[in-house]
Amino acid sequence: MDSSQADAYLQRIGAERPAVPDAAGLRDLHLRHQLTVPFENLSIHLGQDIVLTEPALFEKVVTDRRGGFCYELNGAFSALLRSLGYGVELLAARVYGKDGRVGPPYDHLALRVRTADGETWLADVGFGRHSHFPLRYAERGEQGDPGGVFRIADADAHSDAGDLVVVRDGEPQYLLERRPRLLADFEATCWWQRTSPVSHFRTSLICSRLTPEGRATLSGRTLVLTASGTREERELPDAEAVLAAYRTHFSLDLPREPAVTPPTPPAA
């Protein structure tokens, strides 16, 4: 990402270029990214391709002013951070499901970021509801955040699914590897997320964005707005109302209402 592209990205998220790539700058970028760029899987349900290259991610997030899911959001954010002088490594993770099991390898992408002041952070702008600010990577105690109380713990010595456990409010969120990865390493599981009949992203619609007061989430035709601890949920009546909600709450101008379609059964 060159300097002009970085400037366009910073304008997209309403951020100033940090004078130095320090922790304060990272915290500001991390928060502003989540306040501006929604976590969404709408491309899957609009028949749009998802390409895991930095130019394609820049075009989607910055030029087209869209959001995305973890591979796209953290992939694009990593390119921005590198262009600003941060040291960034991509880390693979496996997300805990409601049944307590973890997802497939490369289920999630998170970032390990080194700042000019010698600190190392876990940054993640692509997990939906998560920490507003980066977490101290080497800290093993509780870390308070507006998004909850977080902890990065060493995984069980016998675990072969990850090295660290990221916990929020006492509940494990994902198992994280320490080994750096390449963006291309996530392509196979990204394809699985888009196409598998058992993938949550393939079988549901989600668009969610952090707001200064709380969070806005649109799942199908169900709009949920939280502000200062108050939750409002309403069902939208038709496609016109859904498209208006995408524009109003997420600044997304979509060509049509996204809809989940049943996966095509395998040929006999």
N, C-alpha and C positions, 0 to 999 in steps of 0.2 A: 504494500500500500504506500503510495507516494504522499508527499506533503499536502498536495491539493485534495487528494481523496480523504486524508485524515481530517482536513479542515471541514470537508463536506459531512463526514461522519460526526464530528463534534457539533456541527450545526444541527444535524438530525436529532441529537440527544440534548441539545441546549446546554452544552458544556464549553468551558474555556480550555484552551490548551494548557496543561500544567507547565509551570516554569521549569520544573525538574520532575523526573518520573519517581515521585516519592509516594509514601503511603497515603498522605492527605489527598493527593491527586487521584489515586486509585479509588479511594472511598467515594469521592465525588462522582467519578465516571461510573462506578458500579451502581450507585443509587440512581443517577440520572438515566442510565440505560434502562433500568427496570420501570422507571416512571414514564418512559417514552415508547419503548419497543415492546410490543405485546408478545407473550408466550402463546403460540398458536400453531395448530396443525392443519390449517385450512387448505393448504396446497394439495394435500392428499385427497381432499374431497371436492376440489375444483378441477381435478385432472391435470394439475401442473407438476412439472418435474422438479425434483430437489437435487441440486448438483452441489457436491461438497468440494468446491474449489474457492479460494479467496475471491477471485473476480466475480464469480456467480453470487457468492454470499453478499459481497458489497453491493452488487446491482439490486438484489432483493431487499436488503435491509435499508440501504441508504437511497439508491436511485428510485426504487419502487415504493419505498416507505412502508414496507411490510414487516411482519415479525417472523417467527419461526419456532422450532423446538430446539432442544439442547445443542445438536450438532451445528445448526445454523447460527444460533445466537452466540454461543461461546466460541464458535469458529470465527465468526466475524469480529467479535470483541477482542479475541486474541490478536488478530491482525492489526486492529487499531492500537492496542497496547504496545505491540512491538514497534510500530511506527513512531510511537511517542517515547521510546527508549526503555520500556520495561522489558525485563527478562521473563519470557512466558514459555511454559511447557503444557502440552495437552495431556490430560490424565483420563484413563478409562475407568468407568465405574459400572456397578450393577445395582439396579434400584430394587428396594424391597417392595413387594406387593402386599396387598391386604392380608394374604394368607401367610405372610412371614417369609416366603421364598424370595430369592433374588432373581432378577431377570437374566437374559443371556449376556455373554461377554460383549463389551462395548455398548451396553445398554444406555449409557449416559456419558457425556463428555463434560469435564470440569477443567479448571485452569489452576496451575501453580504459578504464582507471579512473584518475581523478585524485584524489589524496589531499590532505588538509588541509596536509600538510607540503610541498606543491609538487611531488610526484613523479608520474610517469605510469607505469602498469603494464599489461601484457597479462595479463588474468585469463581462465582457461578451466577451468571445472569440468565441461565437457561433451564431452571428447574421449577418454574411456576412459583408457587408459594415457598419462599426460602428466605435466607438472610438478606436484609437490605444492604449490608456492608460486607466486605470480604472478611473471612475468618483467619485468625493467626494459625498458620499451618502447623507449627511446632508445638502449639499450646495444647495440653491434654486436659485442662480443667474446663469449667463451664465458661462460655462466652456469651454475654448478654447482647441482644440485638433487638431492634423494634419488631423483627419477625419472629422472635422466640428466644429460648435459651438453647444455645448450640454447644456441641462438644465434638471434638475429633478424637477418637479413641483408637488404640491399637486393636486390630482384629485378633480373633482367636488364633493361637499359634498353629492350629490344625486346619484353618480355613484356606482353601485353594481358590477362593473367589475374590479375594481382595486383601489389602494390607491394612487399611484404615476403615473405620466406621464413622460416618457422619451422622450425628444424632441431633434431632430437634425436639425439645420438650419431652425428653425421655424416650422418644420413639426413633429407632434407626431409619434413616432415609436412604442411604446407599453405601455400598462397599466400594472403596476407592483404592486403585492401584497406585504405587509410587513410581512405576516405570514410565518415562515419557513416551508418548505415541505421536504418530503422524495423523493429519486429518484424513488421509486416504484409508487409514486403518479402520475407520468407523463406517465405511461405505456399505459393507455387507449387512451390518445390523441396521443401518439406516434403511436399506432396501427392505429388510424384514419388518421393520416398524411400519413401513408404508403399505406392505402387501399381505402380511400374515393375517389370517382370520382370527388369530388369538392375540394379536397386537392391540393394545388399548388405543393407540393412535389410529389404527385402521378402522376400529369399530365405534369410535366416538368423535364428537366435535368439541374442541376447546379453544377458547380465546380468553386470555386473562392478562390484566395489566395492574401493576401496583399504582395506587393513586396517593396523593398527599394525605388524604383522609382515611384511606383503607385499601380497597381493591374492587375492581370491576371484572366480572366474569360472565361470559356468554357461552353457554353449552347448548348447542342446538338452538331451540327457541326459548330457553330459560335464561333470563338475565338476573344476575345476583349482584347487588351493590352493597358494599359494607363501608360504613363511615363512622368513625368515633365509637366503635363497638355496636352500632346499630346495623341490622341486616335487613335488606329489602329484597324480596324475590318476586318476580312476576313472569308470566308466560306471555310471549309476544304473539299476536294473532295471525300474522301472515308474513310473507317474504318481504314486503315493503317495510314493515316495522323492523324486521331483522336487519336488513341492509342499513336502515337508518341508525340502528343501535351500533352497528359496526363503525359507522362514520362518527357518531357522537362520542362514543366511549373509547374507541381504539384508533380513530383517525384512519380507518381502512375503507377505501372505496373499491368494493368488490364488484366483479362483473355480474354475478348472480348469487343467490343464496346457496351456500355450501350445504350438501346433504350427504349423509352416510348411505352408501349403496352396498347391498350384500356382496361379499366376495364371490368372484366367479368360481364355480366348482371345477375341480380338475377334470380333464377329458377322460372319458371311460376307456 
